[in-house]
Amino acid sequence: MYKNIVFDFGGVMVDFDPKEYLVDRLCNADVEEQVYQLTFGSEEWKLLDAGLITRFEANQRMLARAKEQGRAFEVQGVLDDWMHILRPRRRMQELVQKLKSHGYCVYYLSNIPEDVLDLLMERDMKGLFDGGVASCEVHINKPDPRIYQALLDKYGLKAKESVFIDDRLDNIQAAFQLGFTGIQMKDSVGTLVRSLATCNVVVR
């Protein structure tokens, strides 16, 4: 039934938990929330994902707002340091390779800025996927249905033949509305493998 397996990057193929990172870095709940809203939760972050502003522009805007709120030091530290939290998940890479060996086509669909996409594709994902769509390339972020449609159109895929894996429920729900089968990545690769098995996707 299923021919295509589609993966998100952050929280699926690589670790990405900005709130946990800020807890470790700042150790103050009020400051953590404020800095989150100034960085990862900001409008600039969404524009960066969509490829509508550059990293330099985004950082300058975030810093300007941080200065207004007396958080320039903390925000500068985060902007200088955060990319180290993007740790590759080797077991997920092995899963993708197993799926390919069983004849499935594997794709990515990710909200991701251009510089991070380049880093991950060079460092962790080179040759791993049959293709994919990144938000920065099409200037649309999930859960906008147009980004899912862009993937289907680019490779001539059918949603009903595709499983989409993401860590965010809103992204899964948007895919489901278009006819994908969605699996939310929650805790472990083992749990994901069992979820795929319930869809009769062979991974052993």
N, C-alpha and C positions, 0 to 999 in steps of 0.2 A: 504493500500500500504506500509506504513512504519511500521516497527516493532522495530527499534532500534534508540535511540537518544543518540548521543555521544557529550560529553562536554569537552571543554578545562577547565583548572583551572584558571590560571592567567588572569584577565580581564574579566572572565566569572563567575566562581564560587566564586572567591575572588577578591577583589580590588588589582590591581597591575599596578601602573602608575609611573614607576621610574623617568620619566622626570618631572612630576609634583612634585614628592617628592624632587628632586634636586633643583627645583625652590624655593620651600618653605625653603629648608635647606641652600642654598648658595646665592640666590638673586643677581646673577651676571651671565649674559647669557654666557659669554666666559668661565668662570670657570665651569658652569653647563655642557656645552658641553664637555669640557676637562675631567671632572670627569666621565661623562657618558661613554665616550670612554675608560676610564681606568677601568671601573667596569661593569655595565650592558651591555654595547656595546662591550665588549672585547672578544677576542678569548677564554680567560680562562673561561668566563661565559658560552660560548657554550660547551666547554669541560666538564664543571661541569654539565650542563644540560644532557649531553650525558653519564655521569657516567664514564668519561675517566680519570679524576683526582679527588683528594679529595678536600674538602673545604679548608683544611690547605694548600695544594699545590697551589690551585687557589688564595687564599688570599696572599700567599707569593709572587707569581709571579706578581699579580696586584700591590702590595705594592712596589716591586722592581722597576717596571716601573714608578710608581707614584713618587718615590724618584728622579728618573732621571729627571722628569718633574717639580719637586718642588711642588708636590701636595700630599705628603705623609700624612699630617695632615688631609686634606679633605677626602682622600680615606679611611684612617683608620676609621674615623668617620662614613662614609657610611657603611663600612663592619661590624662595630660593631652594627649598628642601623637599617639597612634597613628592617629587617624582620617584623617590626611592621606595615609596610604598607599592609601586607597581611591580610586585614580585610575580614571576611566571609560575604557573601551576603545571608542573611537569606531568602529573597524572592526567590532566586535561589534554595536554598535547598528545600523550599516548592514546587517549580515548579517540581523539580526532583521527589519528593514524590508523587505529583499529577499524573505525567506521569506514575509512577510505578503502582499507583492505577487504572489507565486506561488500564493496561496490556502491556505497552511498556517496553522493556528492556533498561536500562540506563547504559552507560559506560563512562569512561573518557579516554581522549587521550591528554597528556600534556607534554610539554618540561619542565622538572622539576628536580632539583638535589635531591639526596636521602634524605638529611636531611630535606628539605622543604616538600617533599612527606610524610615523616614520621610525621612531625608536623601537616600537614593538615589532614591526614587520622585519626590521633589520636584526634585532636582538633575539627574538623568540619565535616568530611566526613565519620565517622565510620558507616558502615552498609548502607550507602546511595546509593552506586552503585552496580550493578550486576557484575562489573569487570572493567578492563581497562588496558591500557598500558602506562607506563611512559618512557620517553626518557632515563632516567638513568638506567633503567632495560635492555633495548634492545640496548643501545649505539648508538642510531640514533635519530636525532632531526627532527621535522617538519621544513620545508615542504618536506623533503625527502619522496618519496612515499613508501619506505619500512616500515616506522613506521605505516602508515595506513594499509598496508597489514598485518603487524604483528597483529594488532587488529582483522582484519577479520579472519585471520588464527587461532588465539588463541581461538576464540569463535564460529567459523564456521558461520560467518555472511556474508551476501551479501551486497555489497556497495549500490545497487539500493534500498534496503530496509532500508537504514540508513540515518539519518539526522545528519550532523556534525555542531556543533556550536563553533565558535572561534572568538576572537576579531581581528585577523590579516587576511587581505585579501589574502596574499600569501599562508597562510595555508588552507584557504577555497578553493582557486583555485586548489591547489594540490589534495585536497579531491575530488573535482568536476571531475578532470581528471580521477580519478579511478572509478567514477560512483556514488559517494555520492551526496546527495542534501546538499548544504552548506548554512548556515545562518551566516552572520557576526553580532556579538554582538556589538551594537553601543552605545546606550545611556540608555535604560531602560528595565526592565523586561517586562513591558507592550508592548513595541514595539516587543520584542522577541516573546511574546505570540501571537501577531497578525501575525507575520511572520510564526510561526508554524501553525496557523489556515489556512493560505493560502496553506499550504501543507496538509491540512486535518488531522493534528495531534490534537487530542482532549485533551484539558487541563482544561476544565471547570468542 
